[in-house]
Amino acid sequence: MSMGGDTGYTLIYEPNAASKVSVNEFKTLLEKGKDEVKIDTMKKILITILNGDPMPDLLMHIIRFIMPSRNKELKKLLYFYWEVCPKMDETGKMRHEMILVCNAIQRDLQHPNEYIRGNTLRYLTKLKEPELLETLVPNVRQCLEHRHAYVRKNAVFALYSIYKVSDHLVPDADELIYRFLYDEADSVCKRNAFVCLTDLNRDAALQYIQDNISVIETLDPLLQLAFIDFIRRDALKSPSLNQQYAQLVTEIIESSSSNVVTYEAANTLTVLSSDPQSILLAGNKFVDLATKEANNNVKIITLDRIKDLNKQNPGVLQELSLEILRVLSTQDMDVRKKALSVILQFISSRNVEDVIKLLKKELQATSQTNEEKAAEYRQLLINAIHQMAIKFVEVAADVIDLLLDSIAELNTTAAYEVITFVKEVVEKFPDLRPDILRRLISALPHVRSGKVFRGALWIIGEYAWEEPVIQESWKFIRASVGEVPILASERKAESAAPEDEEESGHVKRKKGPVILPDGTYATESALTAEISTNEDDETKSPIRKQILGGDFYLGAVLSSTLVKLILRLQKLSTPARVLNGLKAEALLIMVSILRVGESSIVSKKIDEDSADRILTYIKILNDEEDASIIQSGFLEDTKDAFKAQIETAENKKAEALAKDFHENAEQVDDSIVFRQLDKDNRKSGAVEDDVVAVAGSADVKKDNLSSRLNKIIPLTGFSDPIYAEAFVKVHQYDVVLDVLLVNQTTNTLRNLSVEFATLGDLKVVDKPTTANIGPHGFYKVQTTIKVTSADTGVIFGNIVYDGQHSNESTIVILNDVHVDIMDYIKPATCSESQFRKMWNEFEWENKITIKSPIDSLKEYMDELMKGTNMNCLTPGAVIGEECQFLSANLYSRSTFGEDALANLCIEKQTDGPIIGHVRIRSKGQGLALSLGDRVASISRKNKIAQITHV
């Protein structure tokens, strides 16, 4: 039951829309004696009336056969029927049968059973005919004094509803309710009465609040909530009372034991007062709710409120930063994510060290637990620490020490995040480079992932500028590779192994088949793998182990790092004797990697790309002629590219912050906005914020005529007896079809109905009513279709109307309406690691081959992004026009929270079309296929048809 002039609705489910029963059949069923049959019939009657057929002839039958029944379910259905049945005749006068209905309602209002009385009073709130209500007013007044609270609470709303329909029926409604408030003891009745009084007599409601100020902390939470709601609405009309209201709400906040009241009061206080003390009190209460309340949704909502408060009142809530971190004790990842995103808004140079200490403790705690999502949580913490360290240089060194200490316990993804972070810090803070590099080199022996080694070797190659650091790096690399040549030393170790076993007293491993624990015979590869993992893995140096395991990409990166270190030493004017020795050692390591990659001791041979790269590095080291070009290419270009990438990311971040600031900033000379007079729908005040929250978006765009005309779809042809066209309006989770029907014949089309059905994740919510359309007449119908996922959906249907004879009907088939998935897909952003993680997890892939006549690669990508509503994640610096290849990652999210990933890989042929492919991945098949169709259509639409014959 909703108040404040709103209507209360009863929803009834229709199990089978196709089954239709005639009025005479309904009459026959109602006359049968069994209650079960009558209940079933009443449900069918209600559904038929709700679908647009009023069936006035049934009223007398229902009065005769249903009204006398004592069955509770039938009585309930009867009141639903009184709500929807036609009460007026053709001339607009009250039907005579309604006198009998009125008498029955009067009897029910005096019924000894309090639940029947209460249910009847609830029905009266939906009755809008003054002639019927007039005779019932005395009975409703009596019910105000009934012994049972259920009757009294419904009587208050019934009285209020009657007053709203016709105030002369109860002229003293406000006095009655005001007196009732003081005499009443039940909290629900008091709350209902106060809600009615706030609308009937604002001064009386204010007086009641003043009379209860002294005992406000002892009042029931329901009444306190009603007080807060009244204060919030009245403060907009009477700004002079804001200060008193703020004091009153502060008392409620400090005294209430109800979380709901505390939340609403804190919200209201932020609207009433911008005083820092009030904002801090509200913030404190939100933090308490976020930590104490068990429901995760409540935690997220209150954290959002804290975030908004901080945005509106910068700097006021900074002291709450450590309190907010208590929320991290919850196990839910969404809550932790939200808490960390909020805390990052609160960080300043004053509290950054304390926050970092707490996050350190959390990080250390996660490395010792076996929680299901501990790895994901660790990654979240690392990202948060990363962002703080980049923003505040004073903590960067400490943070790197912490992260490199824990790198051995982290999984590959989290460890790679650490290396990415180290890359950024080393680039941004040149003073810290030597210390960070030494720290990195000392941590690397504990690393187990080739991906992390690759990142670390790149850092060493780019930023080891001083000779002592280069020497330390070389020692580490040399020790990690182990004895070279690798192939010779490995074969030597293999042949020495049996002799060592005999000497140490171990039994020699016997030849022949080996039986595994599951009873099967071990193959040779399984056996050798088992031997190597058990005996050799622990003794092998880390990089050597990765190369023997088949990670030759790491071998190529290692070779590149060796070249960079030698070129750097050349620049530092190292003596030729030392330089030649190191060069020889580097060449030996590179050749050794190539040899072992082509040998039989590795399970996977070296790939062509890695082999070509290593061979190139060998040639470069022996090239004396192009020394200057090689030096600039190795020592400057890659670092400059990385620097440009970081600058692009920084600029994007700065632009987003500036945009956010300008959107929220209010200029000194801004005009005062009155919502009722405002053409642009800009929001002003707390009520508008609530409206925007309910609507789901602040960007309420006005439809102009031309945009409406573009969305009109013809459903039938001009030669059909009835012409139909639909205007498709897309909301957040549904599609509304406004259908215009035009009778193109000279006859009246009787009982015309439009029926829709759907294909895909669509569902028709309501069914348009039947109608009669006169010659050349117009008729409009509307239907809503629910959308549950961003998938290609088709709406199809037909129009049915009666023919010349009663047993004939004519059907007109409608054109299909295709739901455009682009209305539900929005460009989005995510980090590279998130993209890679989702790319590996998503099981559906759609690969589309491209052949497009567009002139440039950049132009094609822009066209693709525009057509698919996807956002490019590859930084702008990487996408250049100087080469004929382009590779980029694209990302978008649907309204329903579905992620869509795409990888574009294209090549511009000389004097030819653009060729390549787009790979689309998503969690569900529908989204991948739908986006694939869109990509294919983008490639097709730019093809110009060649005229070969006239």
Secondary structure, 3 states (H helix, E strand, C coil): CCCCCCCCCCCCCCCCCCCCCCHHHHHHHHHCCCHHHHHHHHHHHHHHHHCCCCCHHHHHHHHHHCCCCCCHHHHHHHHHHHHHCCCECCCCCECCHHHHHHHHHHHHHCCCCHHHHHHHHHHHCCCCCHHHHHCCHHHHHHHCCCCCHHHHHHHHHHHHHHHHHCCCCCCCHHHHHHHHHHHCCCHHHHHHHHHHHHHHCHHHHHHHHHHCHHHHHHCCHHHHHHHHHHHHHHHHHCHHHHHHHHHHHHHHHHHCCCHHHHHHHHHHHHHHCCCHHHHHHHHHHHHHHHHHCCCHHHHHHHHHHHHHHHHHCCCCCHHHHHHHHHHHHCCCHHHHHHHHHHHHHHCCCCCHHHHHHHHHHHHHHHCCCCCCCHHHHHHHHHHHHHHHHHHCHHHHHHHHHHHHHCCCCCCHHHHHHHHHHHHHHHHHCHHHHHHHHHHHHHHHHHCCCHHHHHHHHHHHHHHCCCHHHHHHHHHHHHHHHCCCCHHHHHHHHHHHHHHHHHHCCCCCCCCCCCECCCCCECCHHHHHHHHHHHHHCCCCCHHHHHHHCCCHHHHHHHHHHHHHHHHHHHHCCCCHHHHHHHHHHHHHHHHHHHHHHHCCCCCCCCCHHHHHHHHHHHHHHCCCCCHHHHHHHHHHHHHHHHHHHHHHHHHHHHHHHHHHHHHHCCCCCCCCCCHHHCCCCCCCCHHHHHHHHHHCCCCCCCCCHHHHHHCEEECCCCCCCEEEEEEEEECCCEEEEEEEEEECCCCCEEEEEEEEEEECCEEECCCCCCEEECCCCEEEEEEEEEECCCCCEEEEEEEEEECCCCCCEEEEECCCEEECHHHCEEECCCCHHHHHHHHHHCCEEEEEEEEECCCCHHHHHHHHHHHHCCEECCCCCCCCCCCCEEEEEEEEEECCCCEEEEEEEEEECCCCCEEEEEEEEECCHHHHHHHHHHHHHHHHHCCCCCCCCC
